């Protein structure tokens, strides 16, 4: 029996954001949602690159037993590409994205997941969440410290513990699941799940037979609920038929914006010819202008240098370039980078980057606070001990203020989930006294 996918996608900026950092994608094999982060640090570019990277992967032939390996490699490739953007412009440090994707193989589907975007499956009227959020709050739920209901309103419910940021290696959740005709898949950013409960998601997925109608209704429900964040929804139905269908890809959100594509001319952007439900006009990606012809010039041949001379010149040039790169890297590290980390048990702000270049440290201590790292919640302790990179001194000071508030919360309410358990004071045992005869 032949099976095919019928899919639709929609992305909306929401009611509170000034730009859309979400990206969505759907084609005959790949479904994806990426939620960029970083604000001014180009979160929209990170999510757009996620879609481009995995869409490129979907265009290649892939055996069933290669899917998870290739999806994992896609995360590594995306990490490298984001890292290259940060290296070219250090002000982009802080950019990152979630990645939630499904690669459809007919009777099976491979899943890749990093972050708090989600994948669901509706089967026989029952909605199942296929991914687990990589958030601080989810760790509290897993450990039994709070209930799933309490997680919905927890003040740190959006704090990610895993994302693709171009700096830190990240381990993706990978799984393979079987598919059946009639299955319906939903991928969405937290702009939907943060406003619309799972019960309402299930109701819409059961009632709306057409994927385009379902994505439209879900986004509208998020907007009716206040939509404080960008909202991106991708829905696909597994259909049984006797014909192979080849629909056109649909790209929504930041990945479909020509302005974002122009900022990253070397990224292999996917073809986008299907109508976006937000925009009834077909999207046309303009071809780059033709190169200006170069007038021919007279070439004067010179006698070739001896081979040994070429080798010496090449070695000298390589050494000079290496020294220049090292010098530029050190200057960049000291001038444009800041991070918050531990210094002798205290929270401190460092100027530079973590690590050394041989015997040369790439950072110096800017200031040391009075905050004891041990007084912070367990997750904040891990962040500080690993180092929290920021893009400016002001941002580093803002991070310190956030940590100071966390320490104060633990001081006033030690029972707060994640806070260190205060040590009990041991009272000396009474000593026996000698009694008279």
BELHU-V197610 format. One record per residue. N is the residue number from 0. PSI is psi in whole degrees, -180 to 180 (999 if undefined). Layout:
BEGIN
n->{N | N}
psi->{PSI | PSI}
END
This chain:
BEGIN
n->{0 | 1 | 2 | 3 | 4 | 5 | 6 | 7 | 8 | 9 | 10 | 11 | 12 | 13 | 14 | 15 | 16 | 17 | 18 | 19 | 20 | 21 | 22 | 23 | 24 | 25 | 26 | 27 | 28 | 29 | 30 | 31 | 32 | 33 | 34 | 35 | 36 | 37 | 38 | 39 | 40 | 41 | 42 | 43 | 44 | 45 | 46 | 47 | 48 | 49 | 50 | 51 | 52 | 53 | 54 | 55 | 56 | 57 | 58 | 59 | 60 | 61 | 62 | 63 | 64 | 65 | 66 | 67 | 68 | 69 | 70 | 71 | 72 | 73 | 74 | 75 | 76 | 77 | 78 | 79 | 80 | 81 | 82 | 83 | 84 | 85 | 86 | 87 | 88 | 89 | 90 | 91 | 92 | 93 | 94 | 95 | 96 | 97 | 98 | 99 | 100 | 101 | 102 | 103 | 104 | 105 | 106 | 107 | 108 | 109 | 110 | 111 | 112 | 113 | 114 | 115 | 116 | 117 | 118 | 119 | 120 | 121 | 122 | 123 | 124 | 125 | 126 | 127 | 128 | 129 | 130 | 131 | 132 | 133 | 134 | 135 | 136 | 137 | 138 | 139 | 140 | 141 | 142 | 143 | 144 | 145 | 146 | 147 | 148 | 149 | 150 | 151 | 152 | 153 | 154 | 155 | 156 | 157 | 158 | 159 | 160 | 161 | 162 | 163 | 164 | 165 | 166 | 167 | 168 | 169 | 170 | 171 | 172 | 173 | 174 | 175 | 176 | 177 | 178 | 179 | 180 | 181 | 182 | 183 | 184 | 185 | 186 | 187 | 188 | 189 | 190 | 191 | 192 | 193 | 194 | 195 | 196 | 197 | 198 | 199 | 200 | 201 | 202 | 203 | 204 | 205 | 206 | 207 | 208 | 209 | 210 | 211 | 212 | 213 | 214 | 215 | 216 | 217 | 218 | 219 | 220 | 221 | 222 | 223 | 224 | 225 | 226 | 227 | 228 | 229 | 230 | 231 | 232 | 233 | 234 | 235 | 236 | 237 | 238 | 239 | 240 | 241 | 242 | 243 | 244 | 245 | 246 | 247 | 248 | 249 | 250 | 251 | 252 | 253 | 254 | 255 | 256 | 257 | 258 | 259 | 260 | 261 | 262 | 263 | 264 | 265 | 266 | 267 | 268 | 269 | 270 | 271 | 272 | 273 | 274 | 275 | 276 | 277 | 278 | 279 | 280 | 281 | 282 | 283 | 284 | 285 | 286 | 287 | 288 | 289 | 290 | 291 | 292 | 293 | 294 | 295 | 296 | 297 | 298 | 299 | 300 | 301 | 302 | 303 | 304 | 305 | 306 | 307 | 308 | 309 | 310 | 311 | 312 | 313 | 314 | 315 | 316 | 317 | 318 | 319 | 320 | 321 | 322 | 323 | 324 | 325 | 326 | 327 | 328 | 329 | 330 | 331 | 332 | 333 | 334 | 335 | 336 | 337 | 338 | 339 | 340 | 341 | 342 | 343 | 344 | 345 | 346 | 347 | 348 | 349 | 350 | 351 | 352 | 353 | 354 | 355 | 356 | 357 | 358 | 359 | 360 | 361 | 362 | 363 | 364 | 365 | 366 | 367 | 368 | 369 | 370 | 371 | 372 | 373 | 374 | 375 | 376 | 377 | 378 | 379 | 380 | 381 | 382 | 383 | 384 | 385 | 386 | 387 | 388 | 389 | 390 | 391 | 392 | 393 | 394 | 395 | 396 | 397 | 398 | 399 | 400 | 401 | 402 | 403 | 404 | 405 | 406 | 407 | 408 | 409 | 410 | 411 | 412 | 413 | 414 | 415 | 416 | 417 | 418 | 419 | 420 | 421 | 422 | 423 | 424 | 425 | 426 | 427 | 428 | 429 | 430 | 431 | 432 | 433 | 434 | 435 | 436}
psi->{132 | 137 | 151 | 167 | 137 | 122 | 162 | 157 | 152 | 144 | 140 | 144 | -20 | -173 | -8 | -21 | 154 | -10 | 162 | 114 | 2 | 153 | 146 | 155 | 145 | 135 | -164 | -14 | -32 | 135 | 136 | 144 | 135 | 130 | 106 | 156 | 158 | -13 | -116 | -16 | 29 | 46 | -31 | -32 | -37 | -47 | -37 | -41 | -32 | -47 | -45 | -41 | -46 | -28 | -37 | -40 | -41 | -21 | -8 | 153 | 138 | 125 | 156 | -41 | 1 | -10 | -54 | -38 | -42 | -36 | -40 | -41 | -32 | -38 | -42 | -42 | -42 | -41 | -44 | -42 | -41 | -40 | -38 | -39 | -40 | -41 | -36 | -29 | 95 | -20 | -14 | -3 | 135 | -14 | 152 | 180 | 153 | 163 | 118 | 114 | 150 | 128 | 116 | 131 | 10 | -83 | 1 | 162 | 132 | 139 | 133 | 137 | 129 | 124 | -152 | 11 | 162 | 156 | 132 | 160 | 131 | 118 | 125 | 37 | -3 | 130 | 129 | 136 | 123 | -14 | 159 | 133 | 136 | 70 | 159 | -42 | -37 | -34 | -34 | -38 | -45 | -35 | -3 | 9 | -31 | 163 | 160 | -33 | -41 | -29 | -28 | -26 | 9 | 137 | -19 | 30 | -19 | 9 | 111 | 145 | -4 | 128 | 164 | 109 | 2 | -5 | -50 | 133 | 144 | 141 | 120 | 149 | 128 | 136 | 161 | 132 | 151 | 153 | 158 | 153 | 136 | -15 | 142 | 129 | 138 | 125 | 138 | 157 | 169 | -6 | -23 | -53 | -21 | -12 | -40 | 121 | 161 | -36 | -39 | -36 | -47 | -40 | -45 | -44 | -31 | -36 | -38 | 110 | -28 | 129 | -38 | -43 | -37 | -44 | -38 | -44 | -41 | -43 | -41 | -37 | -39 | -42 | -40 | -27 | 5 | -25 | 67 | -11 | 169 | 149 | 123 | 132 | 132 | 129 | 138 | 139 | 137 | 118 | 141 | 128 | 177 | 18 | 149 | 122 | 143 | 91 | 164 | 150 | 152 | 129 | 129 | 162 | -150 | -33 | -20 | -2 | 123 | -34 | -41 | -39 | -36 | -29 | -17 | 72 | -18 | 0 | 136 | 84 | 141 | 156 | 138 | 92 | -8 | 148 | 136 | 129 | -22 | -19 | 106 | -9 | 137 | 140 | 131 | 124 | 116 | 141 | 149 | 150 | 149 | 145 | 143 | 127 | 142 | 128 | 137 | 146 | 158 | 130 | 124 | 116 | 138 | 150 | 137 | 147 | 155 | 154 | -40 | -33 | -40 | -41 | -47 | -46 | -41 | -42 | -46 | -44 | -40 | -41 | -43 | -45 | -42 | -44 | -39 | -41 | -41 | -45 | -43 | -38 | -42 | -43 | -44 | -42 | -40 | -28 | -37 | 5 | 141 | 152 | 161 | 130 | -175 | 140 | 105 | 44 | -4 | 155 | 129 | 157 | 130 | 145 | 119 | -153 | 158 | 146 | -176 | 161 | 93 | -126 | 0 | 117 | 145 | 20 | 164 | 155 | 124 | -46 | 152 | 130 | 178 | 6 | 122 | 129 | -36 | -14 | -5 | 160 | 155 | -40 | -41 | -35 | -44 | -42 | -45 | -43 | -26 | -21 | 128 | 102 | 143 | 169 | -4 | 166 | -40 | -42 | -39 | -42 | -35 | -38 | -41 | -41 | -39 | -44 | -37 | -40 | -37 | -43 | -39 | -39 | -43 | -31 | -43 | -29 | 80 | -17 | -4 | 132 | 131 | -17 | 148 | 142 | 125 | 142 | 136 | 141 | 125 | 121 | 135 | 137 | 139 | 138 | 137 | 144 | 146 | 134 | 150 | 169 | 999}
END
